[in-house]
Each structure stands twice: as C-alpha cells, then as structure tokens.
Amino acid sequence: MMKHITTLLIMTFLLGTSCTSQRKLAYLNNLKETGGEESFKMEIPDYKIQARDILYITVKAMTPDGSITDFLSSSRSYGGTNIFQNESGGYIFGYDVNSEGNIILPVVGPIKVGGLTLDETRNLLQTSVDKVFNNSTVECKLLSFKFTVIGEVKIPGTYTNYNNYLTVLEAIGRAGGLSDFGRRDRILVIRPTDKGTKTYRLNLQDKKILSSEAYFLLPNDMVIIEPESKKIFNLNLPTFSFILTSVTSTITTTLLLINYLK
C-alpha cells in the first residue's frame, strides 16, 4: 500500500513541475484578438561600415556599341566564368574593407568608406567613379551580414543574411525556432559597436518588441536564448528520482520493521 502511495506522489510531483501553459509558449500573446488592428513604430538602424566588412560593388555604364557592362566584372572572373553566379562566390570575391576603413577599386583606387552607411557609401563611390567613367551607375551592398543564434534553439549557429534587413524573429526562425525549454520572455541580444558592446533584453511574448531598438538585427549581432528553469530540473530528474525512491524505500522498510517488532 505504501509503495503505491509513493509512486502516486512521485507521478503527481513530476506532472506538476513539467506542465506548461499554452499562453507561455505563444509569441506576442498580448496583441488584440482577431479583427483588431494595431500599428507599431519601427526604427530600422543604419549600419555603419566597419573594418573587415565585405562589399559587393558594381559600376555599370553603356559602352560605345550600346551594351551595358559592369566595368568591375573583369576583375571578378576566373577562366572566363563570372564568379558572381551564386551568392557564395560574391561573398568570397567582394571588396574587403581594410583596417583603415578603405576599399580599393580597380582604376579608381582607394576609397575610405569606414564609418559610413550603405547609402553614404554608394553616393561616395558614385562621385569617385564619375571621375573615371561617364554616365555610370554604382550599386553597393553589404555581403558580410553575419549573425549568431545560440542557446535553446533547434539549430544553433552562425548564419549569413543576404537581405537588407533582418528581424530577431526571422533570425530565430533561421535557427529552427526555440526548443521546448527556450524562454520566450528573456531573449538576450548582444551588439558590438565601435564604442563597446550593447545588450538588449527582449520579450517575444510582448508586442512592445515590435518597437524595440533591437527588433531589427545588425551585422555581427548575437542572439542568446535562455533555458527554462524546468530544464535544470529535468536534467537532474534521474538524481531526484533516485534520492526520492531511496528515501521512501528507507521509510517503508523502517515502518515495516517497527510494525514487525511490535
């Protein structure tokens, strides 16, 4: 009888500590119900180019025969094949920003782009290229947009973003989403800057995240997903079960001995 009571107590204890409500697993669970509309102010931060960044740059202009040519393509081809046939090729053969914040373009020469936004860089490149080529159009993109997601996600790692912008929700989606033990109310974003490292705490269950400064990630951001406290309990569950079983067995044996002696 005592053994059955002990088993029932253990099962009740485990069920009570492992239950998770549906609301706790939901994202943005304080938004209005279906039919309600809300708007949120989104400030997309301007990323400033830093040393070791890699830029994709094209300089297109019309040749005398009427065709449009990228005048930088000759320096980015190998064996007659353009290496920009895929994104990885563009990443490898892009233009590096050196430690002084400069890039070196063929014919044009060195141009200082460190500390500028992409729009500012494109305008500066256009001004520099116009001195060499007539009626040209410059295009500039950032290729080295890497971000890292670690902690309680299904596929932790470092990823490359090939879009202009990336939200923290998209980043977590790229990492396979949160695991069963990931906390949605305490997401840590670590952002390196030229003035030091900034940190942000985000709550994926709160609609305020849509207006957060860290909602849009910047290159080299790191997203850390903390574990639920119950994960620690589950990891130690075999030890707890062993101790609890041992204690209850000892008590049961002691009671039987006392009853027998009486």
Order of alpha helices (4+ residues) and beta strands (2+ residues): alpha-alpha-beta-beta-beta-beta-alpha-beta-beta-beta-alpha-beta-beta-beta-alpha-beta-beta-beta-alpha-alpha
